[in-house]
Amino acid sequence: MKRIGILIGWLVWATGASAQSWSLDDCMKYAVEHATEVKREVVNARQRKQDYQHAVAGFLPTVTGGAQGQYAWGRNIDPETNTYNNVTTFNNYYQLYAELNVFDGFATINALKQAKLSRDYSATAMQKIQDDRAIDVMQKYVDAAYAEASIRIASEKLNESKRMLDKMKRLYELGEKGRPDVVQMESQVAEDEYNLTHQENVAKQSLLALKSAMNFPVDEELKLEQKSGNKEVSASGVNYETVYQGFQHISPDLKSAEYEVERARYDYKIAKGRLLPSLSLGGGISTNYYKNLSQKGQYDGFASQFHNNQGEYLALTLSIPIYNSDRWHSVKKARNDWQLAQVNLEETRRKLHDQIAQAVMDAEGYAKELHQMQKKVASDSLAYHMSSRKFEEGMLSTFDLHTAAQTLLESKIKELQMQMLLIIKQRLVGYYQGENLIR
């Protein structure tokens, strides 16, 4: 019996855990933690770090080594006498060469600055992806929650229509109502059943869109939290210009646009640097081993020739580009990309300003609408109560009672919709004021 009790308790706990409702913050947090874009950005950040290390290595000299073995026969140069002869020879050549870039039009320096800029941008890119994902999930959460609330409205309306249909049939049997009244009520029930089915399909699609945005398993249950509080909400005055002036310094979207401008500017400077002369310093050491296979004789051993045939050299190379159409094309293209990035930056600033202004206005507007809707719900509740009393006294028709009930239900769902929309706009305004989206 004790084991059975433990098993029952575990089943009750598991059922409660599986049926646990998800709040808006829960969904946004899950989406940020499981977003594919976040995982992709982790790889991109690692690549930017590798690019920075590669740019630092650009200041180091390049070192190459080579070895060559040559077997020659017929008429060729005799390495021993440096004359042509018909001999068969075997040669080994060894070389070690190093080259250091002295000047390349500051292309290497600008590449390092660009790589450092990209490396430091990783944190901003990650924040932008997380914020965009959270905002997208927040909108889809409201759509899904509203769709589920609409199911409840349609179900209550269908139950009310069925109850009225039963009452109408009894009155028809008593001779107080005619057959057209019953048929009209049956038509109303059929319409309500269709509306309920339609709302269920809309809710499934909205929930699927939410799961997709969250990267949540489609076959698992996702129960949304429904809150319908009646707290009074006042529209607090917020100056959107002040909000914009503060948020533009921390906006991930604006920082991303500024990063694109700087990156394009460095591309332009690097492309221009390739039009300037370049200077490099190189040096190396070489040696070889020789053996004449056509003549028998004594030759120095490999170690002796490897040491005695060594030669060193030092070179200073100046390269002056006179005309290269590809390089001039790269300069013009980089300049155009830089100008486009500047245009995109100005557009991003304008859009950000408009988005903040819209969010502040919407938050104030929805707060006022919610206040009026709360008053309307209270009035509709009183009206429905009075209509019910009149209906019980035979002073009101069933159609008028149904209309009053439907008006009350629609007012309640509209109130719920205003509450959810106000939550979104208040979250956005708080986000623009420097608060976290996920609380």
Residue pairs with C-beta under 8 A, 6 or more apart in sequence:
18 221
19 221
19 223
20 223
21 223
21 224
21 225
21 226
22 30
22 222
22 223
22 224
22 225
23 225
24 138
24 141
24 225
24 423
25 438
25 439
26 225
27 137
27 141
27 210
27 214
27 224
28 133
28 134
28 137
28 138
28 141
28 437
28 438
29 438
30 214
30 216
31 133
31 134
31 136
31 137
31 213
31 214
31 215
31 216
32 38
32 130
32 133
32 134
32 438
34 214
34 215
34 216
35 129
35 130
35 133
35 215
36 215
37 129
37 132
37 133
38 126
38 129
38 130
38 133
41 122
41 125
41 126
41 129
42 126
44 122
44 125
45 122
45 125
45 126
48 115
48 118
48 119
48 121
48 122
49 119
49 122
51 115
51 118
51 119
52 112
52 115
52 116
52 118
52 119
54 115
55 108
55 111
55 112
55 114
55 115
55 116
56 112
56 115
58 101
58 108
58 111
58 112
59 101
59 108
59 112
61 98
61 99
61 100
61 101
62 98
62 99
62 100
63 96
63 97
63 98
64 96
64 97
64 98
65 94
65 95
65 96
65 97
66 93
66 94
66 95
66 97
67 92
67 93
67 94
67 95
68 91
68 92
68 93
68 94
69 90
69 91
69 92
69 93
70 89
70 90
70 91
70 92
70 93
71 88
71 89
71 90
72 88
72 89
72 90
72 91
73 87
73 88
73 89
74 86
75 84
75 85
75 86
76 84
76 85
76 87
76 89
77 83
77 84
77 85
78 84
78 85
78 87
78 89
78 292
79 89
79 91
79 288
79 290
80 290
80 292
86 294
87 292
87 293
87 294
87 295
88 292
88 293
88 294
89 290
89 291
89 292
89 293
89 294
90 290
90 291
90 293
91 288
91 289
91 290
91 291
92 288
92 289
92 290
92 302
93 286
93 287
93 288
94 286
94 287
94 288
94 306
95 284
95 285
95 286
96 284
96 285
96 286
97 282
97 283
97 284
98 282
98 283
98 284
99 280
99 281
99 282
100 280
100 281
100 282
101 108
101 278
101 280
102 279
102 280
102 281
103 276
103 277
103 278
103 279
104 273
104 274
104 276
104 278
104 279
105 272
105 273
105 274
105 275
105 276
105 277
105 278
106 269
106 273
107 270
107 273
107 274
110 266
110 269
110 270
110 273
111 266
111 270
113 266
114 262
114 263
114 266
114 267
114 270
117 259
117 262
117 263
117 266
118 259
118 263
121 255
121 256
121 259
124 252
124 255
124 256
124 259
125 252
125 256
127 252
128 252
128 253
128 255
128 256
131 252
131 431
131 437
133 213
134 437
134 438
135 428
135 437
136 213
137 210
137 213
137 214
138 424
138 427
138 437
139 424
140 206
140 209
140 210
140 213
141 210
141 224
142 420
142 421
142 423
142 424
143 206
143 209
143 210
144 203
144 206
144 207
144 209
144 210
144 224
145 224
145 226
145 420
146 206
146 413
146 416
146 417
146 420
147 199
147 202
147 203
147 205
147 206
147 207
148 203
148 207
148 224
148 226
149 226
149 413
149 416
149 417
150 199
150 202
150 203
150 413
151 196
151 199
151 200
151 203
152 413
153 199
153 409
153 410
153 412
153 413
154 192
154 195
154 196
154 199
155 196
156 409
157 192
157 195
157 405
157 406
157 409
158 189
158 192
158 193
158 195
158 196
160 402
160 405
160 406
161 185
161 188
161 189
161 192
161 402
162 189
164 185
164 188
164 398
164 401
164 402
165 182
165 185
165 186
165 188
165 189
167 398
168 177
168 181
168 182
168 185
168 398
169 182
171 177
171 181
172 178
172 179
172 181
172 182
207 222
207 224
208 218
210 216
210 222
211 217
211 218
211 222
212 218
216 222
227 419
228 412
228 415
228 416
228 419
229 419
230 374
232 371
232 374
233 367
233 370
233 371
233 422
234 367
234 371
235 363
235 364
235 365
235 367
235 368
236 364
236 367
237 364
238 360
238 363
238 364
238 429
238 433
239 360
240 356
240 357
240 359
240 360
240 361
243 356
243 360
243 429
243 432
243 433
244 352
244 353
244 356
244 357
244 432
246 433
246 434
247 352
247 356
247 432
247 433
247 434
248 254
248 349
248 352
250 434
251 352
253 348
253 352
254 345
254 348
254 349
254 352
256 348
257 341
257 344
257 345
257 348
257 349
258 345
260 341
260 344
260 345
261 338
261 341
261 342
261 344
261 345
263 341
264 334
264 337
264 338
264 340
264 341
265 338
265 341
267 334
267 337
267 338
268 331
268 334
268 335
268 337
268 338
270 334
271 327
271 330
271 331
271 333
271 334
272 331
272 334
274 321
274 327
274 330
274 331
275 321
275 327
275 328
275 331
276 321
277 318
277 319
277 320
277 321
278 318
278 319
279 316
279 317
279 318
279 319
280 316
280 317
280 319
281 314
281 315
281 316
281 317
282 314
282 315
282 316
282 317
283 312
283 313
283 314
283 315
284 312
284 313
285 310
285 311
285 312
285 313
286 310
286 311
286 313
287 305
287 306
287 307
287 309
287 310
287 311
288 305
288 309
289 302
289 305
289 306
289 309
290 299
290 305
290 309
291 299
292 299
299 305
300 308
321 327
356 432
359 425
359 428
359 429
359 432
360 429
362 421
362 425
363 422
363 425
363 426
363 428
363 429
366 418
366 421
366 422
366 425
367 422
369 418
370 415
370 418
370 419
370 422
373 411
373 414
373 415
373 418
374 415
376 411
376 415
377 408
377 411
377 412
377 415
380 404
380 407
380 408
380 411
381 408
383 404
383 407
383 408
384 404
384 405
384 407
384 408
387 396
387 400
387 401
387 404
387 405
388 401
390 396
391 397
391 398
391 400
391 401
427 437
431 437
